[in-house]
């Protein structure tokens, strides 16, 4: 209706001006004009005005319907006062229960299990890391030294063997006959030799010596002695023995097989100690010295570290790779480490004595500042620190006017401390994972 108000003044003016009769102009047909009364004109003007306002009335109607629908929806969804009071009562009861339950479950008074380690004053080693592989300390391929038939194979692969232990045995028949033949030839040669030196009238020692030499050659005694030694040696070589202690590898023959001289039979590898060869960059090889410690990890034994030492450093650098070969030895009494296993090696290089050191796991960062937690009287004390040199597992703590210091003997937290706050109650355990598992049970 408000949209019709601007039309009312115009309507009123029209009614006021058209009250009197209107005499239209005479028609061309000479007819008299019909008087036009004022109320007829008002009626006509109202009809025209109503025709113009229909779109506006349609919009008003839609707006009224929408307002009615909105009012109905609001009244439908609005909870009454009784229900509101009941919900407030229930929410107040829940709020009274939940804080108590939360405080029981996440109480800050319950000590958090953590692991700790003592601050130490010791030498910090800066290490050089490299990759390599395990090699046998000694390794040889045993070859046949005689031509013959294998009569017996006494070992299998991975069998431990002693130095001199029999590994294989060839058929000895032909070789024993050769020894017997050589001995017979030697007897004949000795007889001929005795015939040649039967005359004992020669008294000059030099002449007698020269006569004996010629007699040995002419009788074939010297040649017979060599032939007998050769036959005996071949007979000995029909028995294959281990050249040194180790384990059998790469067995390539079976019983009854014919093997020629030089044929490969098996491999003997000495695995204790085990040798590890790594390639070290030329820029770092100068920091290494023979006898320095080495820590080795193998992909075959995750989480386990083997200890050894540097035994040799190759003085020649490979011009293509710009690396030098470094060899170290590890104890391997049970033969767990096998030749060819991939190894990651950490070699002690530079060292800095008399340093305050903490485990690397103790160092955290909060608000872009380096800090750690110190265990004091059952609580974790937040302490900002300044770090210095860093090794593989230890970090140096250095004095700084803007940060605090730790002292040898203090206990710093190294596990279970990542999300705790300052002065949080904690308890030291050997294993955080085990403590959490037992607590969950």
NORTASUL-V603184 format. One record per helix or strand. SS is the DSSP state (H for helix, E for strand). FROM is the first residue (numbers start at 1). LEN is the number of residues. If there is no record, write none. Layout:
BEGIN
ss:SS from:FROM len:LEN
ss:SS from:FROM len:LEN
END
This chain:
BEGIN
ss:H from:2 len:16
ss:E from:22 len:1
ss:E from:36 len:1
ss:H from:38 len:40
ss:H from:81 len:25
ss:E from:112 len:7
ss:E from:120 len:24
ss:E from:148 len:6
ss:E from:160 len:2
ss:E from:166 len:5
ss:H from:173 len:24
ss:H from:205 len:15
ss:H from:221 len:17
ss:E from:239 len:3
ss:E from:246 len:4
ss:E from:258 len:2
ss:E from:264 len:18
ss:H from:282 len:4
ss:E from:293 len:6
ss:E from:305 len:14
ss:E from:323 len:8
ss:E from:342 len:18
ss:H from:360 len:3
ss:E from:364 len:3
ss:E from:369 len:8
ss:E from:379 len:6
ss:E from:386 len:5
ss:E from:394 len:5
ss:E from:411 len:5
ss:E from:424 len:5
ss:H from:432 len:9
END
